[in-house]
Amino acid sequence: QVQLVESGGGLVQPGGSLRLSCAVSRRITDFYAMNWYRQAPGKERELVASRISGGRTNYADSVKGRFTISRDNAKTAVNLQMNSLKPEDTTVYYCSAETDCGQGYWGQGTQVAVTS
Protein backbone atom coordinates (compact mmCIF):
# COMPACT_ATOMS: atom_id res chain seq x y z
CA GLN A 1 0.00 0.00 0.00
CA VAL A 2 1.26 3.44 -0.90
CA GLN A 3 1.09 6.24 1.64
CA LEU A 4 1.50 9.94 0.91
CA VAL A 5 1.78 12.49 3.69
CA GLU A 6 1.71 16.22 2.97
CA SER A 7 3.20 18.86 5.22
CA GLY A 8 4.21 22.50 5.12
CA GLY A 9 0.86 24.21 4.86
CA GLY A 10 -0.01 27.18 6.99
CA LEU A 11 -0.92 30.84 7.16
CA VAL A 12 1.03 33.38 5.15
CA GLN A 13 0.57 36.98 4.07
CA PRO A 14 0.05 37.90 0.40
CA GLY A 15 3.38 37.93 -1.40
CA GLY A 16 4.84 35.39 0.97
CA SER A 17 6.12 31.88 0.36
CA LEU A 18 5.44 28.36 1.54
CA ARG A 19 7.07 25.04 0.73
CA LEU A 20 4.82 21.99 0.70
CA SER A 21 6.33 18.56 0.96
CA CYS A 22 4.85 15.15 0.17
CA ALA A 23 6.56 12.14 1.72
CA VAL A 24 5.93 8.92 -0.19
CA SER A 25 6.27 5.41 1.18
CA ARG A 26 7.78 4.20 -2.10
CA ARG A 27 10.42 5.67 -4.39
CA ILE A 28 8.73 8.23 -6.56
CA THR A 29 10.57 6.79 -9.55
CA ASP A 30 8.07 3.90 -9.27
CA PHE A 31 5.37 6.28 -10.51
CA TYR A 32 4.62 7.80 -13.88
CA ALA A 33 3.73 11.18 -12.38
CA MET A 34 3.72 13.04 -9.12
CA ASN A 35 1.10 15.75 -8.89
CA TRP A 36 -0.10 18.56 -6.68
CA TYR A 37 -3.79 19.39 -6.78
CA ARG A 38 -5.90 21.89 -4.90
CA GLN A 39 -9.60 22.06 -4.25
CA ALA A 40 -11.58 24.88 -2.70
CA PRO A 41 -15.02 24.24 -1.20
CA GLY A 42 -17.66 24.06 -3.91
CA LYS A 43 -15.10 24.10 -6.70
CA GLU A 44 -13.62 21.45 -8.94
CA ARG A 45 -10.25 19.95 -8.13
CA GLU A 46 -7.50 21.79 -9.97
CA LEU A 47 -4.23 20.26 -11.12
CA VAL A 48 -1.61 22.74 -9.94
CA ALA A 49 1.67 21.08 -10.93
CA SER A 50 2.95 17.77 -12.25
CA ARG A 51 6.33 16.14 -12.47
CA ILE A 52 6.39 13.38 -15.06
CA SER A 53 8.97 10.57 -14.99
CA GLY A 54 12.04 11.86 -16.81
CA GLY A 55 11.70 15.26 -15.19
CA ARG A 56 9.21 17.10 -17.37
CA THR A 57 7.04 19.49 -15.39
CA ASN A 58 3.68 21.10 -16.09
CA TYR A 59 1.89 23.92 -14.30
CA ALA A 60 -1.55 25.46 -14.23
CA ASP A 61 -1.58 28.88 -15.89
CA SER A 62 -2.63 30.42 -12.58
CA VAL A 63 0.64 29.40 -10.89
CA LYS A 64 3.21 29.52 -13.69
CA GLY A 65 6.25 31.52 -12.67
CA ARG A 66 5.29 31.36 -8.99
CA PHE A 67 5.22 27.66 -8.10
CA THR A 68 7.92 25.06 -8.65
CA ILE A 69 7.57 21.29 -8.28
CA SER A 70 10.66 19.26 -7.48
CA ARG A 71 11.76 16.01 -5.91
CA ASP A 72 14.27 15.44 -3.15
CA ASN A 73 17.58 13.74 -3.78
CA ALA A 74 16.46 10.59 -1.98
CA LYS A 75 13.55 10.33 -4.44
CA THR A 76 11.06 9.73 -1.67
CA ALA A 77 9.43 13.14 -1.55
CA VAL A 78 8.07 15.72 -3.92
CA ASN A 79 7.94 19.37 -3.01
CA LEU A 80 5.97 22.39 -4.12
CA GLN A 81 7.68 25.74 -3.62
CA MET A 82 5.06 28.45 -3.68
CA ASN A 83 6.19 32.05 -4.03
CA SER A 84 4.32 35.33 -4.46
CA LEU A 85 1.27 33.80 -2.87
CA LYS A 86 -2.12 35.39 -3.45
CA PRO A 87 -5.37 35.17 -1.47
CA GLU A 88 -6.85 33.11 -4.29
CA ASP A 89 -4.24 30.41 -3.61
CA THR A 90 -6.02 29.71 -0.33
CA THR A 91 -7.35 26.16 -0.23
CA VAL A 92 -6.41 22.58 0.60
CA TYR A 93 -3.51 21.15 -1.40
CA TYR A 94 -3.25 17.43 -2.15
CA CYS A 95 -0.37 15.33 -3.34
CA SER A 96 -1.00 12.39 -5.64
CA ALA A 97 1.07 9.63 -7.20
CA GLU A 98 -0.02 8.16 -10.52
CA THR A 99 1.15 4.86 -11.97
CA ASP A 100 1.65 4.30 -15.69
CA CYS A 101 -1.60 2.31 -15.78
CA GLY A 102 -3.57 5.19 -14.31
CA GLN A 103 -3.89 4.08 -10.71
CA GLY A 104 -3.76 6.98 -8.31
CA TYR A 105 -2.83 7.41 -4.67
CA TRP A 106 -3.65 10.46 -2.56
CA GLY A 107 -2.53 12.17 0.57
CA GLN A 108 -4.83 13.66 3.17
CA GLY A 109 -4.20 17.26 2.16
CA THR A 110 -2.63 20.31 3.77
CA GLN A 111 -4.32 23.67 4.25
CA VAL A 112 -2.83 26.85 2.82
CA ALA A 113 -4.27 30.21 3.85
CA VAL A 114 -3.06 33.46 2.30
CA THR A 115 -4.44 36.46 4.14
CA SER A 116 -3.36 39.76 5.57
N, C-alpha and C positions, 0 to 999 in steps of 0.2 A: 504494500500500500504506500502511496506517495503522500507525503505531508508537506504543506507549504505554510510558512508562518511569516506574516508581514510584521514589520516594526518601523518605527521612525515617524509616525504621524504625530500631529499635534496642532497647536495654535501658533499662528505666525501673522505678523502684520503684512499688509500689502507691500509688494516689492521685496519681501524676504525670501528665504530659501529653506527647503527641507530636503532631507535625503531619506527616501524609503528603501527598505531592504526586505528581501524575500528569501528566507532560508529554506532550502529544499532538501528533502531527505535522500535524494538521489542526485548523482552528478547531472548537471543541467545539460551536458552533452548527450544525455540519453534521450533528450526531447527535440522535436523538430523546431519548436518555438517557445520562447518565454515571453509572456505578455503582461502588461499592466492595463487594467481596466478601471473605470470609475463609474459610479452610478448614484445619481442624486434621487431623492424621494420623488416618485411620480414621473421619473424620466427613464428613457431607455439606457441600457448599459452602453458605455462608450469605450471603444478601444483607444487607449491613450498612446501606448508605445509597444513595439514588438522588437524582439531580437531573434532573428531566424538563425538556424544552425549555419555556420560559415561566417557569421558576424554581421550580416546585413540587418539594418535597423529601419523601422518605419515609425512615423509619428502622425498623430492627428494634427490637422492644420492649426487647431486652437492652441497647441503647445509647441509647435516647431520653433526652434531657436531658444526655447526656455527650458525644456526638459531634455534629459539625456538618460538613456537606458544603457546599462553596462553589466558585466558580470565580474565577480571577484576572481582572483587568481586561482583559488582552490576549486573553482567551477562548481560551487555548491550554493551560490547565492546570486541573485540578480538584483540590481539596484536601480532606483529611479531618482536622479538628481533633479530637483525642481527649483528653478530660479525665477526671479521676477514674478512671484506668485500674485495672483489676482483674486478678488473675492469670488469670482465665478469658478475658481478652481476648488472651492469648498465642496467636499463630498467624501464618500467612502471610496478608498482605493483598494483594488483587489489584484493579487498576483495570480497568474494561471500558467500552467505548463501544458503544452499540447504535444501529443505524440504524432508521428508521421502517418498514423492511421486515423487521426482525428479525435482520439480520446483526450479529454481534458480533465485537469485537476485544478482545484481552487483553494486559495487560502481563505481565512475568515474575514479579512478586510482590516484596514486601518483608517481612522478618521483624520482628515485634514480640514482645518478651519483657518480661513484667511480673513481676518477682520481687524479693524483698527479699534 
